[in-house]
Amino acid sequence: MTALTLAQILIGTSLIGDSLLRFTLLCLRGTLTARPATERGANAAAHHSRCLVLIPAHNEAGTIGATVAALQAELSESPSAQLWVMADRCTDGTAPEAEAAGARVAARTEGRLGKGAVLAWWLAQYSSEWQSGDCLVILDADSRLSAGGLNELRLALDSGAVAAQTFVAPAAANNAARLAGWSEVLMQDIDDEARLRCGWNVPLRGTGMAFRAEVLAELTPYLHTLAEDLELDVLLAARRAKVLFVPQAKVYDPKPQQTAGASRQRARWLQGQVQVIRDYWREALQALLTGGIGAWFLLWLLFLRPKTALIGIRLLLLAVGLLSTGWLLAGLALLGLVLDVMYYLGGAAIVEERQRYLQDLLAAPRYVAMWLYSFGLATVRRGWLKAGR
């Protein structure tokens, strides 16, 4: 075997790794039986942990009031539940609007940026408001929680999980936003559901997360990147802590309606991804060495993103391989593309709005362009590798 052939195998295999893993999850999703929701909470009825909903908010006047009002019905189902809005260095009416709508408000006037910093501040400054064993639910300022969601998350933690993640249902109106949303839906309907059926950890998604209070208080002082959810994934995986998917609880999460806004959001996530790889490679390696196959299916797929960019690279390699008679490289790239097609067609058999899903897939080239624009933003912005400390 020549050095060139070996290099082609290594490059091609690394670039179809995400396709192989996701296709495997699709197969597991289709062959394993779903676990009844009652199994998760069967031994939790005797526990009475409280639920505290925490919403970090920066200049969210005009949005936060409606969010707080929408959560009141959910809070009324759990008499001990509380809702806190952390008004983070706001220069508008976020704090009075949230308070008028029925939330308890904690105003932060200084400190480093980031959701993790805000949560760490609240947990330290308001330590008398929470106790070990409480269920802390993190929502965004524009999120909506489905009926019964708080109780489902509390049962998940009472049954032994350290953290739990709801199903995040994206709300989108245009093709670009819906395509971004479909990608998230598939990762939950296929990937996370397969992990749940296998008893593996699932990734956290920034909103709709729930934690045991003492665990979150221990971890938040470490958070310093632009991707706090990914930081938490790595830290929890390194500790072999259980993170449970709770699809019965849904969070409705509006997506940016403009392509530029969606691209900026993804650019920020890409910057955070690089920061996490740089700062947490030891914890990630520890998780891979000790966490079993579930950790591999979790962490590799978290870092092998964005998927659309990888698809674009596979298309490029296929073209280069065919033009240069690099048949091995072209064959590996083609294999990855075939697995991608099977994954997305498998998604069509699972999602609820099948016709709209298939129609939106026709706009996929625009979504790929959006990701490339995001990558460009992440690359050229000054200080993109600096942590947000």
Buried (B, 14 or more C-beta within 10 A) or exposed (E): EEEEEEEBBEBBEEBBBBBBBBBBBBBBBEEEEEEEBEEBBEEBEEBEBBBBBBBBBBBBBEBBBBBBBBBEEBBEEBEEBBBBBBBBBBEBBBBBBBBEBBBBBBEBEEEEBBBBBBBBBBBEEBEEBBEEBBBBBBBBBBBBBBEEBBBBBBBBBBBEBBBBBBBBBBBBEBBBBBBBBBBBBBBBBBBBBBBBBBEBBBBBBBBBBBBBBBBBBBBBBBBBBBBBBBBBBBBBBBBBBBBBBBBBBBBBBBBBEEBEEBBBBBBBBBBBBBBBBEBBEEBBEBBBEEBEEBBBBBBBBBBBBBBBBBBBBBBEBBEEBBEEEBEBBBBBBBBBBEBBEBBBEBBEEBBEEEEEBBEBBEBBEEBBBBBBBBBEBBEEEEEBEEBBE
